[in-house]
Amino acid sequence: MTTEDRKAELAKSLAEVEARIERACAGAGRSRDEVRMLAVTKTFPATDAALLTDLGVTDLAENRDQEAGPKAEEVARLRPDAAPRWHMVGRLQRNKARSVVRWAAEVQSVDSVRLADALDKAVAAQERPPLDVLIQASLDDDPGRGGCPLPGLAALADHIARAGGLRLRGLMAVAPLRADPAAAFERLARAAETLRHEHPEATELSAGMSGDLEQAIAHGSTCVRVGTALLGGRGLASP
């Protein structure tokens, strides 16, 4: 496939995703401006990420630091004027904190005090501006999928709010497997409302992916993370 063919393919997919988001917002009585889209480029090459920036995409997301760091550098070389905002949306080990804060503008998967502390120390060591973070909330209490149990959100949020290198932006969650996503997102919306009562600046609610973005938007999502519907079946990551 030529570069132009791939760009046309991505443009078509982007238009379809955009139409879905617009319909979902209209159905929920919300403005399209209330929902941003993260293009999840995991396992796809930097050339695809670069083409997305050509099409006006400004937010790119990855779920593995070892892939994301080199990809962000390559996109910067390919499109030096684009300056996309990179987001970490996957589970993160504390020993990757120093690496992640080099390329990520936002980490959406903070689920423990120890991880928050590791990121805070990494930000201080690099003398960079505060890092935007979202707490990943667990909607299924499955430790294998990551996330902070809902009863623990308040304590973790308070801890992050006291960290000088972090800026609490809100909540992120993944719908449980083999369950009604709408019911899960309703629980998440209630948790987000409670969080905002104590932390008014935590306005972000990152929920919804390719298969369930409509249900998430109906329950207040302000950020959808779209991979497959935008880029197709998982490809091969750039080296």
Sequence and secondary structure as in RCSB ss.txt:
>XXXX:A:sequence
MTTEDRKAELAKSLAEVEARIERACAGAGRSRDEVRMLAVTKTFPATDAALLTDLGVTDLAENRDQEAGPKAEEV
ARLRPDAAPRWHMVGRLQRNKARSVVRWAAEVQSVDSVRLADALDKAVAAQERPPLDVLIQASLDDDPGRGGCPL
PGLAALADHIARAGGLRLRGLMAVAPLRADPAAAFERLARAAETLRHEHPEATELSAGMSGDLEQAIAHGSTCVR
VGTALLGGRGLASP
>XXXX:A:secstr
  HHHHHHHHHHHHHHHHHHHHHHHHHTT  GGG EEEEE TTS HHHHHHHHHTT  EEEES HHHHHHHHHHH
HHH TTT  EEEE S   GGGHHHHHHH SEEEEE SHHHHHHHHHHHHHHT   EEEEEEEESS  GGG  EEG
GGHHHHHHHHHT TTEEEEEEE    TTS HHHHHHHHHHHHHHHHHH TT  EEE   TTTHHHHHHTT SEEE
ESHHHH S      
